[in-house]
Amino acid sequence: MPHKKSTLVVIVSIVLVSLIFSHNLYGYLELTFNKLASFPKPSDSLNTRVQTKKNESNYRVKTTKRVNQLSNTSYSPQKYPSQAKKVKIDKCKRDLPNITTKTQKYTQDDGSIGYRTVKKYYEIDTNLGKGYEPFLTELNLKLNATFQYIERQLGIKFMRTIKLNFVFQTSREDYEDYLRELERSPKGNQGIYLSFNDLSIIELKNHKQGIRVAIHEAIHAFNRAYWGDSFRFFNEGMAEYFESISTNGVLPPFNFSSLKHQQYPIQISTLLFSETDWHSNNSHELYQNSKALFHFLMNNEKGRKVVLKIMKLEMKEHCTTLSKETIEDVLFDVFPNHEQEFNYWFTDGLNDFLNNE
């Protein structure tokens, strides 16, 4: 009997110890699982999001690289096809340095040496280096001719030097990649001016095309620096107008071949209210009609006064676009019959073109 009692005591003790131990073990395990639950649980969706964030981070780092200090570096444009300048430096009204002059020696028509004073209208930074000297020489000659033409035709004197930042891409693929990194569409264009960092990106297909597009984008940079915001028809019309300037400052007459299907031009009032239509399928018509309008204005005394007055008003309100009503007031005050005269100019020129075609 005593033996049985001892055995029973041992069994009860074992059971009690087991219960106590199991309770402590459960508490420990419960605490451990609670702690583990406080950490994020890995999942496929989380891993996907982490990978996406990583990719986005790498993309942002890549696209925020500044363009090299172009004026101090000489290199082939193919060497750096995707260094996109995304640092936002847009200032509504920029502080431009005073224009400087220098004396330039040149050969006169009779063979003698002459000297003339040349203004420094602009400074150029570009990624074009060795091998592109003829291209840059012609570009500089035509840009100087452009600014001299504006001074001469409008009777004004520029007193500030602007900065022209050009990035040329020598293949369509590099051009499209570069613009996509800057979150801009390359569709339907060979060049683009980005006011947010004062940068012009140009697809350089050949010498002639590259010069033409560079001058076009330079006019946008010039308009932004001097006059500020302006209507699209005015800005694009002016850029299209100066594309074909020669090195000695001569502009050819308007080429009606692109508008020979039109009996009359798009009305000035219509162009004025066309801001939302420039990204439509009709953009080619808007470009060419705006170019035609600028040809008309710049070759007419009253038209030049209209251009000058609009520019002066834009300078006063550098950070905002003039209202449509303000431009209409300028047109009717300075050139009351502008619409009628524009129609006459267009139809006469178109008929001459068709008769000689």
C-alpha positions in Angstrom: 0.0 0.0 0.0 2.7 2.5 0.9 4.3 1.6 -2.4 1.1 2.4 -4.3 0.8 5.7 -2.5 4.4 6.7 -3.4 3.7 5.7 -7.0 0.6 7.8 -7.0 2.4 10.8 -5.6 5.1 10.6 -8.3 2.4 10.4 -11.0 0.5 13.4 -9.7 3.8 15.4 -9.3 4.7 14.6 -12.9 1.3 15.7 -14.1 1.5 19.0 -12.2 5.0 19.8 -13.5 3.9 19.0 -17.0 0.9 21.3 -16.7 3.0 24.2 -15.3 5.6 23.7 -18.0 3.1 23.5 -20.7 1.4 26.7 -19.5 4.7 28.6 -19.4 5.6 27.2 -22.8 2.3 28.4 -24.2 2.8 31.8 -22.8 6.3 32.0 -24.2 5.1 30.9 -27.6 2.2 33.3 -27.5 4.5 36.2 -26.7 6.9 35.2 -29.4 4.1 35.0 -32.0 2.8 38.4 -30.9 6.2 39.9 -31.5 6.5 38.3 -34.8 3.1 39.6 -35.8 4.2 43.1 -35.2 6.6 43.0 -38.1 5.4 43.3 -41.7 4.7 39.9 -43.3 6.5 39.3 -46.6 4.2 38.8 -49.6 4.4 38.7 -53.3 2.5 42.1 -53.6 4.9 43.7 -51.1 7.9 42.4 -52.9 6.5 43.8 -56.2 5.9 47.2 -54.6 9.5 47.2 -53.2 10.9 46.3 -56.6 8.8 49.0 -58.3 9.9 51.6 -55.8 13.5 50.5 -56.4 13.1 50.8 -60.2 11.4 54.2 -59.8 14.2 55.4 -57.6 16.8 54.3 -60.1 14.9 56.1 -62.8 14.6 59.3 -60.8 18.3 59.3 -60.1 19.1 58.8 -63.7 16.8 61.5 -65.0 17.9 64.1 -62.5 21.5 64.2 -63.8 22.5 67.7 -64.9 23.8 68.3 -68.4 27.6 68.6 -68.2 29.1 72.0 -68.1 28.8 72.2 -71.8 30.8 75.3 -72.5 33.8 73.7 -70.8 33.6 70.3 -72.3 34.2 69.0 -75.8 32.7 65.7 -76.7 30.7 63.8 -79.3 26.9 64.0 -78.8 26.7 60.2 -79.2 28.8 59.7 -76.1 26.2 61.0 -73.7 22.9 60.1 -75.3 20.7 60.1 -72.2 22.0 62.7 -69.7 18.8 64.6 -69.2 18.8 67.9 -67.4 15.8 67.9 -65.1 16.8 70.5 -62.5 14.0 73.0 -62.4 15.3 76.5 -62.6 12.3 78.3 -64.1 12.1 81.9 -63.0 9.2 83.8 -64.4 11.4 86.9 -64.9 15.1 86.2 -65.3 17.9 88.6 -64.5 19.8 88.9 -67.8 23.4 90.3 -67.9 24.1 93.6 -69.7 25.0 93.1 -73.4 28.6 93.6 -74.3 30.3 94.5 -77.6 33.6 93.8 -79.3 35.4 95.0 -82.4 35.5 92.5 -85.2 37.8 92.6 -88.3 36.3 91.6 -91.6 37.0 91.8 -95.4 35.0 94.4 -97.3 33.7 94.0 -100.8 36.6 95.8 -102.3 39.1 93.5 -100.5 40.1 96.0 -97.9 40.0 95.3 -94.2 37.2 96.9 -92.2 36.2 96.9 -88.5 32.8 96.7 -87.0 31.2 96.6 -83.6 29.5 93.3 -82.8 27.0 92.8 -80.0 27.1 89.7 -77.8 23.4 89.0 -78.0 23.7 85.5 -76.5 25.9 82.9 -75.0 25.7 79.3 -76.3 26.3 76.1 -74.3 26.2 73.0 -76.4 27.3 69.4 -76.4 28.7 69.6 -79.9 32.4 69.4 -79.9 35.2 68.6 -82.3 34.1 68.1 -85.9 31.1 70.4 -85.6 32.9 73.7 -86.1 31.3 74.5 -89.5 27.9 73.8 -88.1 28.4 76.0 -85.1 30.0 78.8 -87.2 26.9 78.9 -89.5 24.5 78.7 -86.5 26.3 81.7 -84.9 26.2 83.7 -88.1 22.5 83.1 -88.5 21.6 83.8 -84.9 23.5 87.1 -85.0 21.7 88.0 -88.3 18.4 87.1 -86.6 18.8 89.5 -83.7 20.2 92.2 -85.9 17.1 91.8 -88.2 14.8 92.2 -85.2 16.5 95.3 -84.0 16.5 96.8 -87.5 12.9 96.0 -88.5 11.3 96.9 -85.1 13.6 99.9 -84.4 14.8 98.6 -81.0 18.1 97.9 -79.3 18.7 94.9 -77.2 20.5 95.6 -74.0 20.7 92.2 -72.4 22.5 88.9 -73.2 20.5 85.7 -73.2 21.7 82.2 -72.6 21.0 79.5 -75.3 21.4 75.9 -74.0 21.4 73.4 -76.8 21.5 69.6 -76.6 21.8 67.9 -80.0 21.0 64.2 -80.5 22.3 62.6 -83.7 19.9 59.7 -83.9 16.1 59.6 -83.6 16.4 56.8 -81.0 18.6 59.0 -78.7 16.4 62.0 -79.2 13.2 60.1 -78.3 14.9 58.4 -75.2 16.2 61.8 -74.1 12.7 63.4 -74.2 11.0 60.5 -72.6 13.4 60.8 -69.7 12.3 64.4 -69.4 8.7 63.2 -69.5 8.1 65.0 -72.8 6.6 63.4 -76.0 8.9 63.3 -79.1 5.9 62.6 -81.3 5.7 64.9 -84.3 8.7 67.1 -83.5 12.4 67.4 -84.3 13.1 69.9 -81.5 11.6 71.2 -78.3 12.3 74.1 -76.0 11.7 73.5 -72.3 11.2 76.7 -70.4 11.3 75.0 -67.0 15.1 74.7 -67.3 15.8 76.9 -70.3 16.9 74.0 -72.5 16.5 73.2 -76.2 16.8 69.6 -77.3 17.3 69.1 -81.1 17.4 66.0 -83.3 20.4 66.6 -85.6 19.6 64.7 -88.8 21.7 66.8 -91.2 23.5 70.2 -91.3 20.6 72.2 -92.9 17.8 70.7 -90.8 19.8 71.1 -87.6 20.5 74.8 -88.2 16.8 75.4 -89.0 15.5 73.7 -85.9 18.2 75.3 -83.7 17.1 78.8 -84.8 13.5 77.9 -84.2 14.1 76.8 -80.7 16.5 79.8 -80.1 13.6 82.1 -80.9 11.5 80.4 -78.2 14.3 80.9 -75.7 14.7 84.5 -76.8 10.9 85.2 -76.5 10.8 83.6 -73.1 13.9 85.5 -71.8 12.9 89.0 -73.2 9.1 89.0 -73.4 7.9 86.2 -71.1 4.7 84.2 -71.8 3.1 84.7 -75.1 0.3 83.2 -77.2 1.2 80.1 -79.1 0.4 81.5 -82.6 2.7 84.5 -81.9 5.5 82.4 -80.5 5.4 79.7 -83.1 4.8 82.1 -86.0 7.9 84.1 -85.1 10.0 80.9 -84.7 8.8 79.6 -88.1 9.5 83.0 -89.7 13.2 83.1 -88.7 14.0 79.5 -89.5 15.1 80.3 -93.1 17.2 83.4 -92.4 20.5 83.6 -94.3 23.9 84.5 -92.8 23.6 88.0 -94.1 20.1 88.5 -92.7 17.9 88.0 -95.7 14.6 86.1 -95.4 12.9 84.4 -98.3 9.2 85.2 -99.1 6.5 83.0 -97.6 6.3 79.6 -99.4 2.6 79.0 -100.2 3.2 75.4 -101.2 2.1 74.1 -97.8 -1.1 76.1 -97.8 -2.1 75.9 -101.5 -5.2 73.9 -100.6 -6.5 76.9 -98.7 -8.5 79.6 -100.5 -8.1 82.0 -97.6 -5.9 82.1 -94.5 -7.1 81.1 -91.0 -8.4 84.3 -89.6 -6.3 86.2 -87.1 -9.2 86.1 -84.6 -9.3 82.3 -85.0 -5.6 81.9 -84.4 -5.9 84.1 -81.3 -8.4 81.6 -79.8 -6.6 78.5 -81.0 -4.5 77.8 -77.8 -6.2 74.4 -77.1 -5.9 73.2 -80.8 -2.1 73.0 -81.1 -1.9 69.4 -80.0 -4.6 68.3 -82.4 -4.3 66.8 -85.9 -4.7 70.3 -87.2 -1.4 71.6 -85.7 0.4 71.7 -89.1 -2.2 74.1 -90.4 -1.8 76.3 -87.3 2.0 76.4 -87.7 1.9 77.4 -91.3 -0.9 79.9 -90.9 0.9 81.5 -87.9 4.0 81.7 -90.1 2.1 83.3 -92.9 0.6 85.8 -90.4 4.1 86.7 -89.1 5.4 87.2 -92.7 2.5 89.5 -93.3 3.0 91.6 -90.1 6.8 91.9 -90.5 6.5 93.1 -94.1 4.0 95.8 -93.3 4.7 99.0 -91.4 1.5 98.8 -89.3 2.1 95.1 -88.8 5.6 95.7 -87.3 4.1 98.2 -84.9 1.6 95.6 -83.8 4.4 93.1 -83.1 6.4 95.7 -81.2 3.5 96.8 -79.1 2.6 93.3 -78.2 6.2 92.6 -77.2 6.3 95.7 -75.0 3.1 94.8 -73.3 4.4 91.3 -72.6 7.5 92.7 -71.0 5.3 94.6 -68.6 3.4 91.4 -67.7 6.3 89.1 -68.0 4.8 86.3 -65.9 1.4 86.1 -67.5 0.1 85.8 -71.0 -1.7 88.8 -72.4 -5.5 88.5 -72.6 -7.1 87.9 -76.0 -9.0 91.1 -75.5 -5.7 93.0 -75.1 -4.2 91.7 -78.3 -7.5 92.4 -80.2 -7.4 96.0 -78.8 -3.8 96.3 -80.1 -4.7 95.0 -83.5 -7.7 97.3 -84.0 -6.0 100.4 -82.5 -2.8 100.1 -84.6 -4.0 98.2 -87.6 -7.8 98.6 -87.9 -8.2 96.7 -91.2 -5.7 94.0 -90.4 -8.0 91.1 -91.2 -8.9 92.4 -94.6 -5.3 93.3 -95.5 -4.2 89.8 -94.3 -6.7 88.2 -96.6 -5.6 90.3 -99.6 -1.9 89.6 -98.9 -2.6 85.9 -98.7 -4.8 85.5 -101.7 -2.6 87.6 -103.9 0.5 85.6 -102.9 -1.3 82.3 -103.3 -2.5 83.1 -106.8 1.0 84.2 -107.8 2.3 80.9 -106.5 -0.3 78.8 -108.3 0.2 80.7 -111.5 4.0 80.0 -111.4 3.8 76.5 -110.2 
